[in-house]
Amino acid sequence: MNRLPAFRILLIGLGVFAALVFINILVLDLLIFFGKSQPPALRTIVLKQDQPATTSQDFGSKNSCPSNCIKKIEEATASVKLTQTPSPKPTAISTPTPAQTQTTTPSSSGVKEYFIPVGAGSLSSGDWTDLAGAQTTIDSNQYANIKSVVFEVSLRIPTGNETAYARLFNVTDKHPVWYSDVSIDGGTPKLVFSQPITLEQGVRTYQVQMKTSLLYPAYIDQSRIHITIY
């Protein structure tokens, strides 16, 4: 009689255990089933959470101007034409010819200086001889209030063993320009200046003349008449 209740208790325990196992399996099946068949709205929310953050490029494409907006902009700017202003052309600077003058005006004193180029060249002669191409014409009436006039010459002697001379000759009146004589000795090139000279009144033509003591060639690299006025 005592064995029967113990056997019955064992059967009841096995039944309870089986029921618990069955319930666990049923719960797992329900979770798996509902996980696969969740509503579309819930699936959409999950997918949006898994997507990467929107980039600035995507934002720009979603908020870009629509076609009607672009058309309005094109209509508003159709009459606008971009024009390119040409850059100003540089002013041409002419090279002074022997007949032109170069003027400098010191701002401190108001004195004006004119440098009139006469010419350059070389020769070898024992007497005064015209230097070819070294000639200019000056109208002294164009220079009011003349303070001084000087003949300036850059002379050189390649051989270095003679004396070279230069002067101005008034071709119009056929006489030398008084006190215009300059000279150098030896082989060192020099810029020499005459004593103050006087320009004849009105239009006159002036010619550079040269001579050498030993008939060797001498050179004038530059000659000019320097006029200073008040």
C-alpha positions in Angstrom: 0.0 0.0 0.0 2.9 2.4 0.6 4.5 1.9 -2.8 1.5 3.1 -4.7 1.5 6.7 -3.5 5.2 7.1 -4.3 4.7 5.8 -7.8 1.8 8.2 -8.2 3.9 11.2 -7.0 6.7 10.3 -9.6 4.1 10.2 -12.4 2.8 13.6 -11.4 6.3 15.1 -11.3 7.1 13.7 -14.8 3.8 15.2 -16.1 4.6 18.6 -14.7 8.1 18.5 -16.2 6.7 17.5 -19.6 4.2 20.3 -19.4 6.9 22.9 -18.7 9.0 21.6 -21.6 5.9 21.8 -23.9 5.2 25.4 -22.8 8.8 26.5 -23.4 8.7 25.0 -26.9 5.4 26.7 -27.6 6.7 30.1 -26.5 9.8 29.8 -28.7 7.7 28.9 -31.7 5.4 31.8 -31.1 8.4 34.3 -30.9 9.9 32.9 -34.1 6.5 33.1 -35.9 5.7 36.6 -34.9 9.3 37.8 -35.6 8.9 36.7 -39.3 5.5 38.1 -39.7 5.8 41.5 -38.1 3.8 44.4 -39.6 5.2 46.3 -42.5 5.3 49.5 -40.5 7.5 47.9 -37.9 9.8 46.5 -40.5 10.1 49.9 -42.2 11.1 51.5 -38.9 13.7 48.9 -38.3 15.2 49.3 -41.8 15.4 53.1 -41.4 17.2 52.7 -38.2 19.8 50.4 -39.9 20.4 52.8 -42.8 23.5 55.1 -42.6 23.0 58.8 -41.8 22.1 61.0 -44.7 25.1 62.8 -46.3 25.2 66.4 -47.3 25.2 65.3 -51.0 21.9 63.4 -50.5 20.4 66.4 -48.7 21.4 68.7 -51.5 19.8 66.4 -54.1 16.5 66.2 -52.2 16.4 70.0 -51.6 17.6 71.1 -55.1 15.8 73.7 -57.0 12.9 72.2 -59.0 12.6 72.5 -62.8 10.2 75.4 -62.6 12.5 77.3 -60.2 15.5 76.8 -62.7 13.3 78.1 -65.5 12.5 81.3 -63.6 16.2 81.9 -63.0 17.1 81.4 -66.6 14.3 83.9 -67.7 15.5 86.5 -65.2 19.1 86.3 -66.3 18.5 85.9 -70.1 19.1 89.6 -70.7 22.3 89.8 -68.7 25.5 89.6 -70.8 28.9 89.4 -69.3 31.3 91.8 -71.0 35.1 91.8 -70.6 36.7 95.2 -70.5 39.8 95.1 -72.6 42.9 96.1 -70.7 44.3 99.5 -71.8 47.1 99.3 -74.3 50.5 100.6 -73.1 51.4 104.0 -74.3 54.1 103.8 -76.9 57.3 105.6 -76.0 59.1 107.0 -79.0 62.8 107.1 -79.1 64.1 110.6 -79.4 65.7 111.5 -82.8 68.5 114.0 -83.1 65.9 116.7 -83.8 63.9 116.0 -80.6 64.7 117.2 -77.1 64.6 115.5 -73.7 63.3 117.7 -70.9 63.8 117.3 -67.1 62.3 119.7 -64.7 63.7 119.7 -61.1 60.7 120.2 -58.8 62.8 122.1 -56.2 64.1 125.0 -58.2 61.8 125.2 -61.3 64.8 125.3 -63.6 64.3 123.3 -66.9 67.1 121.5 -68.7 67.0 120.4 -72.4 69.4 117.9 -73.9 69.6 118.0 -77.7 71.5 115.0 -79.2 73.8 115.9 -82.1 75.4 112.7 -83.1 78.3 110.2 -82.8 81.0 108.7 -85.0 84.8 108.6 -85.6 87.4 110.0 -87.9 91.2 110.6 -88.2 92.2 114.0 -89.6 94.8 116.6 -88.9 92.4 119.5 -89.6 88.8 120.2 -88.6 86.5 117.9 -90.4 82.7 117.4 -90.3 81.7 114.2 -88.5 79.2 112.5 -90.8 75.6 112.5 -89.5 76.4 114.6 -86.4 74.2 117.6 -87.1 71.1 119.3 -85.6 68.9 122.3 -86.2 67.9 124.5 -83.2 65.5 127.5 -83.0 66.8 129.5 -80.1 63.5 131.4 -79.9 61.8 128.3 -78.4 64.0 128.7 -75.3 63.1 131.8 -73.4 65.2 133.0 -70.5 68.3 130.9 -71.3 70.6 130.5 -68.3 73.4 128.6 -70.0 74.3 126.5 -73.0 77.1 123.8 -72.9 78.5 121.4 -75.6 79.0 117.9 -74.0 81.0 115.2 -75.7 82.0 111.6 -74.8 85.4 111.1 -76.4 87.8 108.2 -76.6 91.1 107.3 -78.4 91.7 103.6 -78.9 95.4 103.9 -79.5 95.8 106.2 -76.4 98.8 108.1 -77.8 97.4 111.3 -79.3 95.1 114.2 -78.6 91.5 114.3 -80.0 89.5 117.5 -80.5 85.8 118.3 -81.1 83.8 121.4 -81.5 80.5 122.8 -82.9 80.3 124.5 -86.2 77.5 127.0 -87.2 76.6 125.8 -90.7 74.1 128.5 -91.3 76.5 131.4 -90.6 79.6 129.4 -91.6 81.8 129.9 -88.5 82.7 127.8 -85.4 80.6 128.2 -82.3 82.9 130.2 -80.1 84.2 128.4 -76.9 82.7 125.1 -78.0 86.2 123.4 -78.3 86.8 120.3 -76.2 89.7 117.7 -76.2 91.2 114.7 -74.4 94.7 113.1 -74.2 95.5 109.4 -73.8 93.4 106.3 -73.9 90.8 106.8 -71.1 87.3 107.7 -72.5 86.0 110.9 -71.0 82.9 113.0 -71.0 84.1 116.6 -71.5 82.2 119.9 -71.3 82.8 123.1 -73.2 82.8 126.5 -71.7 79.4 128.3 -71.9 78.5 129.0 -75.5 76.0 131.2 -77.2 73.3 130.1 -79.7 72.7 132.5 -82.5 69.2 134.1 -82.6 66.6 132.2 -84.6 66.9 128.9 -86.5 70.5 127.6 -87.0 72.1 124.3 -88.0 75.0 123.1 -86.0 77.6 120.5 -87.0 80.1 118.5 -84.9 83.7 118.7 -86.2 86.8 116.7 -85.1 90.5 116.5 -85.6 93.4 114.4 -84.1 97.0 115.3 -83.4 98.6 112.1 -84.9 96.0 111.1 -87.4 94.9 108.0 -85.5 91.1 107.4 -85.3 89.3 109.0 -82.4 85.6 108.3 -81.5 82.7 110.3 -80.3 80.3 108.0 -78.5 77.8 110.8 -77.7 77.5 114.5 -78.3 74.7 116.8 -77.2 73.8 120.5 -76.5 72.7 121.1 -72.9 70.4 124.1 -72.5 69.4 125.4 -69.1 66.6 127.9 -68.7 65.1 129.7 -65.7 
